[in-house]
Amino acid sequence: ESIVHHLVDCDDGSIVADVRFVGKHGCIVITTKYHMDWHSVFGRLPCSECGMFFNGGRAVRMHQVLEHGTEYKDAQENVRCVEWQMVLYT
């Protein structure tokens, strides 16, 4: 996790859009701004838990319920937050 904090602290915001440590898989997921832009052009949304991209809110919601064990109502709220963040990002 300290590597993730270091990457966030060192980036000036021009390259890295998102960095996260996915403890379930033991890996670091780094999303560049270019990669985030590429997905947003096609209307794909990232999962707020693991950073994977999906085609729309319903797919993200179902992924969170099935893969992360998130309650349906919480998954709905997570999708709303991700959609709002993508609007602010673009």
Sine and cosine of phi, psi and omega as CSV:
sin_phi,cos_phi,sin_psi,cos_psi,sin_omega,cos_omega
0.00,0.00,-0.47,0.88,0.00,-1.00
-0.91,0.41,-0.50,0.87,0.07,-1.00
-0.90,0.43,-0.67,0.74,0.02,-1.00
-0.87,0.49,-0.73,0.69,0.01,-1.00
-0.89,0.46,-0.63,0.78,0.02,-1.00
-0.89,0.45,-0.70,0.71,0.02,-1.00
-0.88,0.48,-0.66,0.75,0.00,-1.00
-0.91,0.41,-0.67,0.74,-0.04,-1.00
-0.94,0.35,-0.56,0.83,-0.08,-1.00
-0.99,0.11,-0.44,0.90,-0.05,-1.00
-0.97,0.23,0.69,-0.73,0.01,-1.00
-1.00,0.04,0.14,0.99,0.03,-1.00
1.00,-0.04,0.02,1.00,-0.06,-1.00
-1.00,-0.06,-0.28,0.96,-0.06,-1.00
-0.87,-0.49,-0.79,0.61,-0.14,-0.99
-1.00,0.01,0.81,-0.59,0.06,-1.00
-1.00,-0.07,-0.55,0.83,-0.06,-1.00
-0.39,-0.92,0.67,-0.74,0.11,-0.99
-0.71,-0.70,0.74,-0.68,0.03,-1.00
-0.52,-0.86,0.49,-0.87,0.10,-1.00
-0.98,-0.18,0.88,-0.47,0.00,-1.00
-0.99,-0.13,0.99,-0.11,-0.09,-1.00
-0.88,0.48,-0.56,0.83,-0.01,-1.00
-0.86,0.52,-0.64,0.77,-0.03,-1.00
-0.98,-0.20,-0.16,0.99,0.00,-1.00
0.92,0.39,0.58,0.81,-0.03,-1.00
-0.74,-0.67,0.31,-0.95,0.06,-1.00
-0.97,-0.23,0.78,-0.63,0.02,-1.00
-0.95,-0.32,0.87,-0.49,0.02,-1.00
-0.91,-0.41,0.82,-0.57,0.04,-1.00
-0.91,-0.41,0.85,-0.53,0.03,-1.00
-0.99,0.17,0.30,-0.95,0.05,-1.00
-0.89,0.46,-0.62,0.79,0.04,-1.00
-0.87,0.49,-0.70,0.71,-0.01,-1.00
-0.91,0.42,-0.67,0.75,0.02,-1.00
-0.90,0.44,-0.68,0.73,0.03,-1.00
-0.88,0.48,-0.69,0.73,-0.01,-1.00
-0.85,0.53,-0.72,0.70,0.01,-1.00
-0.93,0.37,-0.63,0.77,-0.05,-1.00
-0.91,0.41,-0.50,0.87,0.06,-1.00
-0.86,0.52,-0.58,0.82,-0.03,-1.00
-1.00,-0.08,0.12,0.99,0.05,-1.00
0.97,0.24,0.34,0.94,0.00,-1.00
-1.00,0.09,0.58,-0.81,-0.01,-1.00
-0.89,-0.46,0.58,-0.81,0.04,-1.00
-1.00,0.07,0.53,-0.85,0.15,-0.99
-0.96,0.29,0.74,-0.67,-0.02,-1.00
-0.96,0.30,-0.23,0.97,0.00,-1.00
-1.00,0.03,-0.73,0.68,-0.15,-0.99
-0.85,-0.52,-0.23,0.97,0.04,-1.00
1.00,0.01,-0.05,1.00,0.06,-1.00
-0.92,0.38,0.50,-0.87,-0.02,-1.00
-0.98,-0.20,0.55,-0.83,-0.02,-1.00
-0.66,-0.75,0.36,-0.93,0.00,-1.00
-0.99,0.15,1.00,0.09,0.10,-1.00
1.00,-0.09,0.21,-0.98,-0.07,-1.00
-0.89,0.45,-0.63,0.77,-0.02,-1.00
-0.88,0.48,-0.68,0.74,-0.01,-1.00
-0.91,0.41,-0.64,0.77,0.04,-1.00
-0.89,0.45,-0.71,0.70,-0.01,-1.00
-0.86,0.51,-0.73,0.68,-0.01,-1.00
-0.91,0.40,-0.62,0.79,0.05,-1.00
-0.87,0.50,-0.72,0.69,-0.03,-1.00
-0.90,0.43,-0.63,0.77,0.01,-1.00
-0.92,0.39,-0.74,0.68,-0.09,-1.00
-0.98,0.19,-0.65,0.76,-0.09,-1.00
-1.00,-0.01,-0.58,0.81,-0.10,-1.00
-0.96,-0.29,-0.11,0.99,0.02,-1.00
0.95,0.32,0.39,0.92,0.01,-1.00
-0.96,0.28,0.64,-0.77,0.08,-1.00
-0.90,0.44,0.56,-0.83,-0.08,-1.00
-0.82,0.57,-0.72,0.69,-0.03,-1.00
-0.89,0.46,-0.66,0.75,0.04,-1.00
-0.92,0.40,-0.62,0.79,0.03,-1.00
-0.90,0.44,-0.62,0.79,0.06,-1.00
-0.87,0.49,-0.70,0.71,0.01,-1.00
-0.91,0.42,-0.64,0.77,0.04,-1.00
-0.86,0.50,-0.67,0.74,0.00,-1.00
-0.90,0.43,-0.68,0.74,0.04,-1.00
-0.86,0.51,-0.67,0.74,0.02,-1.00
-0.91,0.42,-0.68,0.74,0.00,-1.00
-0.91,0.42,-0.67,0.74,0.02,-1.00
-0.87,0.49,-0.67,0.74,0.01,-1.00
-0.91,0.41,-0.67,0.74,0.02,-1.00
-0.89,0.46,-0.62,0.78,-0.01,-1.00
-0.92,0.39,-0.57,0.82,0.05,-1.00
-0.90,0.43,-0.69,0.72,0.00,-1.00
-0.93,0.37,-0.57,0.82,-0.03,-1.00
-0.93,0.38,-0.67,0.74,-0.06,-1.00
-1.00,0.05,0.00,0.00,0.00,0.00
